Structures are given as C-alpha cells and as structure tokens.
Amino acid sequence: MSPEAPCPSPAATSSASPFASRNPVGGHVPVAGGLHDVGMSYAHDLRAETVQVFVANPRGWATPVGNPRQDEAFRERCAAESVPAYVHAPYLINFGSHTEATVEKSVESLRHSLRRGREIGALGVVVHTGSATGGRDRSVALKQVREHLLPLLDELTHDDDPFLLLESTAGQGASLCSRTWDFGPYFEALDAHPQLGVCLDTCHIFAAGHDLTGPAGMHQTLDLLVDTVGEGRLKLIHANDSKDVVGAHKDRHENIGAGHIGEDPFRALMTHPATVGVPLIIETPGGKEGHAADVERLKKLRDG
C-alpha cells in the first residue's frame, strides 16, 4: 500500500474509479487486538489495496464500543494510503425471520455496524439478505424487511455514512435473495433507497445457479444484475472461487483458480463496465499465505 490521494467519498459510484487502480484488490482482515494495529498490519502483509473488517463478533449479538485511538488510526491510515474500507455485519442478522426477538436484535446489530462503519470511515456495510423462516411466504418476509430495514436506511443522512450493501446467499433454504433477479423485489421493498447497494459474492452467485464460466458467463451475470438494480449499485465484490459445482447451493469458498469457477471469469469480471472502480475482497481459505497469494493472483489477472 502506498500513499495516494485521500480516501474517496462514500458517494462515489462505480461509473468512474476514484481509486489508484480500476479494481482495488484486498481481503477480509482480522482485527482482534486492534482495528488498526492488527488489521492494517495484516493488510500490509497481504499488499492489500482495500480491506474488510468485522466490528462485532460475526456469530453473536454483542454491540461493542470501539477503541477511539484504534478507530482514528485506522481511518487516517485508510485515507492516507487510499485504501477503501468496508464492514461486514454479523451473520445472525435476518430481517425475514419469523422470530420477533431475532428481528429486534437484527435491527440493533445492523444499526451498530452502520454507526461503527461511519466512525471508522468505511464506505459500505455488507449484510446478508436473509431468509423467510417459519414456512412463511417470501412476500410476507419482504414486507417485514421493509418495515424494519427501511427506517435504518433513512437514518443514513450524513455525508460520511456508509452504503448498506446487500449480499445474496448461495440459495440454501428459504433464501430471500440468491439469483440476480431476486435483488429486484428486495430493492422494491426498500424503495430503491439511495444508500442501498449490492455486494456480489462470486461463490454465492455461482452456487445459486449462475454459471460464471465459459466465454461470456461472468458478463451475462453482471448484465442481469445491472438490468435488475440499475447502474452504479454494484459497490463491492467478494471474489471467491467455489469448492462446489454451479447450482450446488453450498457456500464453500475456494482459492482463486483452484475451484469450479476458475481464473478466467475473474479476469472477465474486471473488464465489465459495471465493475469499474469496484473493489474486490477475498474471503478464501489458507490463512495469511493463501490470502496473499489470492490477492497477488487477482492483481495479475487485472493488470495482465
């Protein structure tokens, strides 16, 4: 990571890249022990150009207060080195749940992630789109999504508030959003709010049934996404290969080029008009060594 221009405004869209390269490449970094001291040290070792972090236990409901010194150091480092940062909200969040307590905790948890995102200068907060539990119809669950999620979006009134980025699932169970066209009803339920965006996970969308392989697989899938949500809504990409075949509905990430997606679709990904300026975050196996190799591999595909 080298000093560049100041970190871009969250209002920047994917229509033109405000970053040092067309697609900054980085990874999800551990932050236990210090958002800046641990997270940015790990990012430096990866030669990451962008980072994603948790600001709470991803498998719990706790809403911890941040460390102001770490927050400030993290925010200043990202700005000084032009490293776009993102927050991933906890996995338990589900606004489509039939359990009232889960929905209430989801509101509290996501509000916390959005607030912490603003405090650390994150451009976006990623949240999974959830599922319609309890055997209920999807339309009922989406009405509930609207009731509880739209007010959180309306709270994002500051210039430095992050976008809320919807991440689809691999299509397990009663998922509310797994194929590209599923984003349509979700966006409609939220009035296509201006602070709403998409985080596309390549493993998830492949597992859900979009074949990204072949001469035009990736471009066709991105075309479908743009047709559904409009231009400029794709704000982040989770670049993960898949251990399983297309349509397997299994969320099992693999290192870039070592799974069923392969390298070529990732090269194609970085040539589509919708991905201009969109950062790529890896969430792959292998620890720091594997992560560093995947970051380097994606950079070569981008620059080669």
C-alpha positions in Angstrom: 0.0 0.0 0.0 1.5 3.3 -1.0 0.3 6.9 -0.3 -2.1 8.2 -2.9 -4.9 10.6 -3.0 -7.3 11.0 0.0 -9.8 8.2 0.6 -12.8 8.8 -1.7 -16.2 9.9 -0.6 -18.8 7.2 0.1 -20.9 8.9 -2.5 -18.6 7.7 -5.3 -20.3 5.3 -7.7 -18.9 2.6 -9.8 -19.3 4.6 -13.0 -15.8 6.0 -12.6 -12.9 4.7 -10.5 -11.8 7.2 -7.7 -9.1 4.7 -6.7 -5.5 4.1 -7.7 -6.5 1.2 -9.9 -9.6 0.0 -11.8 -10.3 -2.6 -9.1 -8.5 -2.3 -5.8 -7.8 -5.9 -4.5 -7.7 -6.8 -0.9 -9.1 -9.1 1.8 -11.1 -9.5 5.0 -8.6 -8.9 7.8 -8.6 -10.0 11.4 -8.9 -7.2 14.0 -8.8 -8.9 17.4 -6.2 -7.0 19.3 -6.7 -3.7 17.4 -8.5 -2.5 14.4 -5.5 -0.6 13.2 -2.6 -2.3 14.8 -3.6 -5.9 13.9 -5.9 -5.2 10.9 -3.7 -2.9 8.9 -0.6 -4.9 9.7 -2.3 -7.9 8.2 -3.4 -5.9 5.2 0.1 -4.6 4.7 1.4 -8.2 4.6 -1.2 -9.1 2.0 -0.3 -6.0 0.0 -4.0 -5.2 0.1 -5.4 -2.2 -1.7 -8.8 -2.5 0.1 -9.9 -4.1 3.4 -13.0 -5.5 5.1 -13.4 -6.0 8.8 -15.9 -7.1 11.5 -16.7 -4.6 14.2 -18.5 -7.2 16.3 -18.5 -10.9 16.8 -19.9 -12.2 13.5 -21.7 -15.0 15.2 -23.1 -13.1 18.1 -25.4 -10.2 19.0 -22.9 -8.1 21.1 -22.5 -4.4 20.0 -19.1 -3.5 21.4 -17.9 0.1 21.7 -14.9 0.8 19.5 -11.5 2.0 20.7 -11.3 5.7 19.7 -7.5 5.5 19.2 -7.7 2.5 17.0 -10.6 3.9 15.1 -8.8 7.2 14.4 -5.6 5.5 13.4 -7.4 3.1 11.1 -9.4 5.8 9.4 -6.4 8.0 8.9 -4.3 5.2 7.5 -7.0 4.3 5.0 -7.3 7.9 4.0 -3.5 8.4 3.7 -3.0 5.3 1.7 -6.2 5.5 -0.4 -7.5 2.1 1.0 -11.3 1.8 0.8 -12.6 0.0 3.9 -15.8 -2.0 4.4 -17.6 -3.6 7.4 -19.2 -7.0 7.3 -22.2 -7.1 9.6 -22.8 -10.2 11.8 -24.1 -13.4 10.1 -27.1 -13.8 12.5 -28.9 -10.8 11.1 -32.2 -11.8 9.4 -34.9 -9.3 8.8 -37.1 -12.0 7.3 -37.2 -14.1 10.5 -40.5 -15.3 12.0 -39.0 -14.8 15.4 -39.6 -11.4 16.8 -36.5 -11.4 19.0 -34.3 -12.2 16.0 -35.7 -9.2 14.1 -35.3 -6.9 17.1 -31.7 -8.0 17.6 -31.1 -7.7 13.8 -32.1 -4.0 13.9 -29.8 -3.3 16.9 -26.9 -5.2 15.4 -27.1 -3.6 11.9 -27.6 -0.1 13.4 -24.4 -0.8 15.4 -22.5 -1.9 12.3 -23.6 1.2 10.3 -22.7 3.5 13.2 -19.3 1.9 13.6 -18.8 1.9 9.8 -19.2 5.7 9.9 -16.8 6.0 12.8 -14.0 4.2 11.1 -14.6 5.7 7.6 -16.0 2.7 5.9 -17.6 3.2 2.5 -20.1 0.3 3.0 -21.6 -2.2 5.4 -22.3 -5.6 4.0 -25.3 -7.5 5.3 -26.7 -10.9 4.2 -30.2 -10.7 2.7 -31.6 -13.4 5.0 -34.4 -15.9 4.6 -38.2 -16.3 5.1 -38.2 -18.6 8.1 -41.1 -20.4 9.7 -42.6 -21.5 6.4 -43.9 -18.1 5.6 -44.3 -16.7 2.1 -41.5 -14.5 0.7 -43.8 -11.6 0.2 -44.7 -11.6 3.9 -41.0 -11.7 4.8 -40.2 -8.9 2.4 -42.9 -6.7 4.0 -41.1 -7.3 7.3 -37.8 -6.4 5.7 -39.3 -3.1 4.6 -40.8 -2.4 8.0 -37.6 -2.8 9.9 -34.8 -2.1 7.4 -36.1 1.0 5.6 -36.0 3.1 8.8 -32.3 2.2 9.2 -31.6 3.4 5.7 -33.5 6.6 6.4 -31.1 7.2 9.4 -28.2 7.4 7.0 -28.3 11.2 6.5 -24.6 12.2 6.9 -22.3 12.7 4.0 -19.9 10.2 5.5 -22.5 7.5 6.2 -21.7 4.1 4.6 -23.8 2.5 1.9 -25.8 -0.6 3.0 -24.6 -3.4 0.7 -26.9 -6.4 0.2 -25.1 -9.7 -0.2 -27.1 -12.6 -1.7 -26.8 -16.1 -0.4 -25.9 -19.4 -2.1 -29.7 -20.3 -2.3 -29.9 -22.5 0.8 -33.4 -23.0 2.4 -35.9 -20.2 2.0 -33.4 -17.6 0.9 -34.9 -14.2 0.1 -32.2 -13.3 -2.4 -29.9 -15.7 -4.3 -30.2 -15.2 -8.0 -29.6 -11.8 -9.7 -33.3 -11.1 -10.3 -34.1 -11.7 -6.6 -32.5 -8.3 -5.9 -35.4 -6.7 -7.7 -38.1 -7.4 -5.1 -35.7 -6.7 -2.3 -34.8 -3.2 -3.8 -38.6 -2.6 -4.4 -39.3 -3.4 -0.8 -36.8 -0.7 0.2 -37.9 1.9 -2.3 -34.5 1.5 -4.1 -33.1 3.8 -1.4 -30.2 5.9 -2.5 -28.0 4.5 0.3 -28.6 0.9 -0.9 -26.1 -1.0 -2.9 -25.0 -4.6 -3.8 -22.1 -6.7 -2.7 -21.8 -9.5 -5.2 -20.2 -12.7 -3.9 -18.9 -14.8 -6.8 -19.1 -18.0 -4.9 -22.6 -17.4 -3.7 -24.0 -16.3 -7.1 -22.3 -19.4 -8.8 -23.7 -21.7 -6.1 -27.1 -20.2 -6.6 -27.1 -21.2 -10.2 -25.4 -18.5 -12.3 -22.7 -20.3 -14.4 -19.9 -17.8 -14.5 -17.7 -20.0 -16.7 -17.5 -20.1 -20.4 -16.8 -17.2 -22.8 -19.5 -14.9 -21.5 -20.7 -16.3 -18.3 -19.5 -13.6 -16.0 -20.5 -10.8 -18.3 -24.0 -12.2 -18.8 -24.5 -12.5 -15.0 -23.3 -8.9 -14.5 -25.6 -7.7 -17.2 -28.5 -9.4 -15.4 -27.6 -7.7 -12.2 -27.4 -4.3 -13.8 -30.8 -4.9 -15.5 -32.3 -5.7 -12.2 -30.9 -3.0 -9.8 -29.6 -0.3 -12.3 -26.2 1.2 -13.0 -24.0 2.3 -10.1 -25.5 0.0 -7.5 -22.7 -2.6 -7.5 -20.4 -1.2 -4.8 -18.3 -4.2 -3.7 -17.3 -7.7 -4.9 -16.4 -10.7 -2.7 -14.1 -12.5 -5.0 -14.2 -16.2 -4.0 -13.8 -19.3 -6.1 -16.2 -22.3 -5.3 -15.4 -25.7 -3.9 -18.7 -27.0 -5.4 -20.2 -27.0 -8.9 -22.6 -24.4 -10.2 -26.1 -24.6 -8.7 -25.0 -26.7 -5.7 -26.4 -24.2 -3.2 -23.4 -24.7 -1.0 -21.4 -21.7 0.4 -17.9 -23.2 0.4 -15.2 -20.7 -0.8 -12.1 -21.9 -2.6 -8.8 -20.1 -3.5 -8.9 -18.2 -6.8 -8.4 -20.5 -9.7 -8.5 -23.7 -7.5 -12.3 -24.2 -7.6 -15.0 -24.7 -10.1 -15.2 -21.1 -11.3 -11.5 -20.9 -12.3 -9.3 -17.9 -13.1 -10.8 -16.7 -16.5 -14.1 -15.5 -15.1 -12.3 -13.3 -12.6 -10.3 -11.8 -15.4 -13.6 -11.2 -17.3 -15.1 -9.7 -14.1 -12.6 -6.9 -14.2 -13.4 -5.9 -17.8 -17.2 -5.4 -17.4 -18.4 -1.7 -17.4 -20.4 -2.3 -14.1 -17.2 -3.2 -12.2 -15.2 0.0 -12.9 -13.9 1.3 -9.6 -15.4 -1.6 -7.6 -13.1 -3.1 -5.0 -12.6 -6.9 -4.7 -12.3 -8.5 -1.3 -11.2 -12.1 -1.0 -12.7 -14.4 1.7 -10.7 -17.5 0.8 -9.0 -20.4 2.7 -5.4 -20.7 3.5 -4.6 -18.2 6.2 -2.3 -15.2 5.5 -0.2 -17.1 3.0 -3.2 -18.2 1.0 -4.8 -14.8 1.2 -1.6 -13.1 0.0 -1.4 -15.5 -2.9 -5.0 -14.8 -3.9 -4.6 -11.0 -3.7 -1.5 -11.3 -6.0 -3.3 -13.7 -8.4 -6.2 -11.2 -8.8 -3.8 -8.3 -9.3 -2.1 -10.3 -12.1 -5.4 -11.1 -13.7 -6.4 -7.4 -13.5 -3.1 -6.0 -14.7 -2.0 -8.7 -17.1 
